[in-house]
Amino acid sequence: MREENPLKEKPKLPGLPRSLPEGRSIDPFIVMDVMAEANARQANGEDIIHMEVGQPATPAPRAARERARNALETERLGYTEALGMPALRELIASYVKERYGASVGPERVVVTAGSSAGFVLAFLAILASGDSLGLPSPGYPCYRQILKALGLSPRLIETSAEGRWMPSAGDVDRLAAEDAAGILLASPNNPTGTMVVGDRLAEIAAACRRKGLWLISDEIYHGLEYDAPAETALAHSDEVIVVNSFSKYFSMTGWRIGWLVVPEALVRPIERLAQNLYISPPTISQIAALGAFDGIDELEAIKGNYARNRAMLLEELPRAGLSDILPADGAFYLYADVSRFTDDSEAFAKAMLRDVGVAVTPGIDFDPDRGQSYVRLCYSGPEASMREAAVRIGAWLKKQ
Ligand SMILES: Cc1ncc(COP(=O)(O)O)c(C=O)c1O
């Protein structure tokens, strides 16, 4: 599973006129590699349980699909405005108001091709070549890979289970001292599912303001909380960049549609980037997203399934031998310490997939330093499969 990046190892690839730029070579997104292998095994007739990729097992809400079906028949589906359809920007602004009570004008909403495109736009708009950005670790791997691909520098901030894997205002002060341009945090976090609690987010936002650092808040797992609701960074400042998406709570990963909320002064710079890089977000997906907000009842029922899976696995996995897991506050992940069994989480995950057909993601994807001791399990699948996975994992761990 772990391959050295071919671009890094062999800069002069046969069949190419020139060597490739070394600094631009990035690591694979390992979860996608695991998924490809799990899919290949499934296509070969193996009985695979998917707990590797972080995506809902359900389709988009019915109203979203109906809108898209209707638009296919009746609309031209040409380009839209680079910042997204005005009606969708309005709806997103109303959703933000309704959900958090934060007043954000639609002019500050930027519709993007998934939050993935949102990161590229935000990074390019605010960071100069060579700038660094603080990233709590463990964290979502693509942050650091996107930064590297753009000639920017990820600066990893080691967090701990005791601190619920979250950064602190002290980390912001340290980043400022090292001349970093900002910090990006996700709460609920991927891979740990943990959230910033108490005054931590307010303190981080205040420290960023004091030190003149950017705060980018990835709120893609908002809506998927099991106890207290997640707090938006918009509650603490209008200068923050909030990244969000229809992928997770709204169950629309493959539609590739998300949004940013940005300070007013950033709208035009981002618009210029979006025009040139992407022209506009996918039109059919924007139309579908207009309907997504009518599917809240369906989405809450789906979240109910996640909550049941989470409660069941927090009981069953320790019995199966994975006892070191924090009861994550949100998202649909559990991050399990497997150091009792291995110091090579990639080999461990690979063997589990081969032996019992349960696909999980090695922690090394999320934490290059300590990730060999962890795996991430995604519990967004059907309850019966999740239960079966715990049984298979338990039987397998007994033999390790
Ligand atoms: C924390 C986090 N941010 C962003 C993304 C990207 O999501 P998308 O591009 O589908 O919006 C993911 C996907 O897993 C994620 O886990």
The ligand as a Tripos MOL2 file, in Angstrom:
@<TRIPOS>MOLECULE
LIG
   16    16     1     0     0
SMALL
NO_CHARGES

@<TRIPOS>ATOM
      1 C1        -11.8800   17.1360    6.8980 C.3       1 LIG1
      2 C2        -12.2130   17.0650    5.4460 C.ar      1 LIG1
      3 N1        -12.1940   18.1900    4.7120 N.ar      1 LIG1
      4 C3        -12.4590   18.1590    3.4000 C.ar      1 LIG1
      5 C4        -12.7550   16.9710    2.7350 C.ar      1 LIG1
      6 C5        -13.0150   17.0170    1.2480 C.3       1 LIG1
      7 O1        -14.3470   16.8660    0.9670 O.3       1 LIG1
      8 P1        -15.0820   17.3700   -0.3760 P.3       1 LIG1
      9 O2        -14.0560   17.8240   -1.3360 O.co2     1 LIG1
     10 O3        -15.8410   16.1690   -0.8440 O.co2     1 LIG1
     11 O4        -15.9760   18.4790    0.0660 O.co2     1 LIG1
     12 C6        -12.7970   15.7890    3.4580 C.ar      1 LIG1
     13 C7        -13.0990   14.5100    2.7830 C.2       1 LIG1
     14 O5        -13.0070   13.4480    3.3430 O.2       1 LIG1
     15 C8        -12.5100   15.8380    4.8470 C.ar      1 LIG1
     16 O6        -12.5290   14.7390    5.5990 O.3       1 LIG1
@<TRIPOS>BOND
     1     1     2 1
     2     2     3 ar
     3     2    15 ar
     4     3     4 ar
     5     4     5 ar
     6     5     6 1
     7     5    12 ar
     8     6     7 1
     9     7     8 1
    10     8     9 2
    11     8    10 1
    12     8    11 1
    13    12    13 1
    14    12    15 ar
    15    13    14 2
    16    15    16 1
@<TRIPOS>SUBSTRUCTURE
     1 LIG1         1 GROUP 0 **** ****
